[in-house]
Amino acid sequence: MPTPEISRRTALRFSAVAALSAGTTVTSAVPAHAGKRRPGDELPEVPGMHGDRRANEMWYRFDDVTNFKASPELMEAYTAIAGHLGGDVESAPLRIWREMSAHPDYPHNFVERFRPLVGPLILVSRTQLGCFDRYYPRHGSGLVRAFSYFGQGVLFDPRRADVKSEVHAMNGAVPRGYHVWHVYIRAMTLLGVDRERWAAISSLNAFAWALQSVARPDLRAVNPPLPAGTVARLAARWLPRDVRRLDSDFQSFPYPAAGV
């Protein structure tokens, strides 16, 4: 019998599928001030911004707190992760996961390799979830839409001109970031670091991966949204998947296997 938390997560996924199927996630390339704001929000107008205002702000802040303006404590956590795994915080985890997930002892071997990193992973989790929670309620479709906009590449934020990537989407000619994020999510779910939260978010990461694989957005231009039917089809396909199923899906690189 499913636990109440799993039941809520399942209900959230399918309610999100329904919302996306109704077209509520599709945003046209219009100025960002068209997006809704909550009472008390302090989201200043940004000339030249396009796409949902709240999602733009959330991903902008996410980049800051996890990368550009990361706290000294988070940087120490990154250093610990890189040192333990023998590389940087992206390539090393992805390489180790690929090797270990192909072994019959997986996921036990993976758990034992990452177990010493529980402390740093707790800080990584707290930082990322704190950013999500600042802008979206835990139970609702808002975060699903934020990941949808991210994957489609329809969030144009001129404040990121300094890094030559005005569009909030996964960077890189080959966007391996979705795979890297899956590895961290897998480690956190297996080691009990905010397990239920990350189990729910795992499918959002995969959903955005699928959307970006189809949209192939220009990271320096205002991009049109995908057709509503395409978004709904991918939502129905990817949002119900659990983290164990996604272990298999993310074996495909850099994009999902045929039939995305």
URZILIN-V625788 format. One record per residue. N is the residue number from 1. SS is DSSP state (hx for helix, st for strand, lp for the rest). OMEGA is omega as a letter, one per 30 degrees, with the letter a starting at -180 (NA if undefined). D_CENTER is the distance of its C-alpha to the mean C-alpha in whole Angstrom. Layout:
BEGIN
n->{N	N}
ss->{SS	SS}
omega->{OMEGA	OMEGA}
d_center->{D_CENTER	D_CENTER}
END
This chain:
BEGIN
n->{1	2	3	4	5	6	7	8	9	10	11	12	13	14	15	16	17	18	19	20	21	22	23	24	25	26	27	28	29	30	31	32	33	34	35	36	37	38	39	40	41	42	43	44	45	46	47	48	49	50	51	52	53	54	55	56	57	58	59	60	61	62	63	64	65	66	67	68	69	70	71	72	73	74	75	76	77	78	79	80	81	82	83	84	85	86	87	88	89	90	91	92	93	94	95	96	97	98	99	100	101	102	103	104	105	106	107	108	109	110	111	112	113	114	115	116	117	118	119	120	121	122	123	124	125	126	127	128	129	130	131	132	133	134	135	136	137	138	139	140	141	142	143	144	145	146	147	148	149	150	151	152	153	154	155	156	157	158	159	160	161	162	163	164	165	166	167	168	169	170	171	172	173	174	175	176	177	178	179	180	181	182	183	184	185	186	187	188	189	190	191	192	193	194	195	196	197	198	199	200	201	202	203	204	205	206	207	208	209	210	211	212	213	214	215	216	217	218	219	220	221	222	223	224	225	226	227	228	229	230	231	232	233	234	235	236	237	238	239	240	241	242	243	244	245	246	247	248	249	250	251	252	253	254	255	256	257	258	259	260}
ss->{lp	lp	lp	hx	hx	hx	hx	hx	hx	hx	hx	hx	hx	hx	hx	hx	hx	hx	hx	hx	hx	lp	lp	lp	lp	lp	lp	lp	lp	lp	st	hx	hx	hx	lp	lp	lp	lp	lp	lp	lp	lp	lp	lp	lp	lp	lp	lp	lp	st	lp	lp	hx	hx	hx	hx	hx	hx	hx	hx	hx	hx	hx	hx	hx	hx	hx	hx	lp	lp	lp	hx	hx	hx	hx	hx	hx	hx	hx	hx	hx	hx	hx	hx	hx	lp	lp	lp	lp	lp	hx	hx	hx	hx	hx	hx	hx	hx	hx	hx	hx	lp	lp	lp	lp	lp	lp	hx	hx	hx	hx	hx	hx	hx	hx	hx	hx	hx	hx	hx	hx	hx	hx	hx	hx	hx	hx	hx	hx	hx	hx	hx	hx	hx	hx	lp	lp	lp	lp	lp	lp	hx	hx	hx	hx	hx	hx	hx	hx	hx	hx	hx	lp	lp	lp	st	lp	hx	hx	hx	hx	hx	hx	lp	lp	lp	st	lp	lp	lp	lp	lp	lp	lp	lp	lp	hx	hx	hx	hx	hx	hx	hx	hx	hx	hx	hx	hx	hx	hx	lp	lp	lp	lp	hx	hx	hx	hx	hx	hx	hx	hx	hx	hx	hx	hx	hx	hx	hx	hx	hx	hx	hx	hx	hx	lp	lp	lp	lp	lp	lp	lp	lp	lp	lp	lp	lp	hx	hx	hx	hx	hx	hx	hx	hx	hx	hx	hx	lp	lp	lp	lp	hx	hx	hx	hx	hx	hx	hx	lp	lp	lp	lp	lp	lp	lp	lp	lp	lp	lp}
omega->{a	l	l	a	l	l	l	a	l	l	l	a	a	l	l	l	a	l	l	l	l	l	a	a	a	l	l	a	a	a	a	a	l	a	l	l	l	l	l	l	l	a	a	l	l	a	l	l	l	l	a	a	a	a	l	a	a	a	l	l	l	l	a	a	a	a	a	a	a	l	l	l	l	l	l	l	l	a	l	l	a	a	a	a	l	l	l	a	l	a	a	l	a	l	a	l	l	a	a	a	l	a	a	a	l	g	a	a	l	l	a	l	a	a	l	a	a	a	l	l	l	l	l	a	a	a	a	a	l	l	l	a	l	a	a	l	a	a	a	a	a	a	l	l	l	l	l	l	l	a	l	a	a	l	a	a	a	l	l	l	a	l	l	l	a	a	l	l	a	a	l	l	l	a	a	a	l	l	l	a	l	l	l	l	l	l	a	l	a	a	l	l	a	a	a	l	a	l	l	a	a	a	l	l	l	l	l	l	a	l	a	l	l	a	a	a	l	a	l	a	l	a	l	l	l	l	a	a	l	l	a	l	l	l	a	a	a	a	l	a	l	a	l	l	a	l	l	a	a	l	l	a	g	a	l	l	a	a	a	NA}
d_center->{29	25	25	24	21	20	22	20	17	18	20	16	15	18	19	16	17	20	19	17	20	22	21	19	16	18	18	21	21	23	24	21	24	24	21	22	22	23	26	26	23	24	22	24	25	24	26	25	21	20	18	17	18	16	12	14	15	12	10	13	14	10	12	15	15	13	15	17	19	18	20	23	22	18	20	22	20	18	22	23	20	21	24	24	22	25	22	20	16	15	17	19	17	16	19	20	18	19	23	23	21	24	26	28	28	24	22	25	25	21	22	25	24	21	23	24	21	20	21	19	16	17	17	14	12	15	13	10	11	14	12	10	14	16	15	14	16	15	16	16	14	13	10	10	11	9	6	9	11	8	9	12	13	15	14	17	18	21	20	18	22	22	20	21	17	18	15	11	10	9	12	15	18	16	12	12	9	7	10	10	7	9	12	11	10	13	15	14	15	18	19	19	17	15	15	15	12	10	12	11	7	8	9	6	4	8	9	7	8	12	12	12	14	16	16	16	16	19	17	20	21	21	19	20	18	18	21	20	22	19	16	18	19	15	14	17	17	13	12	15	15	15	13	17	17	13	15	18	15	14	17	17	17	16	15	16	19	22	21	18}
END
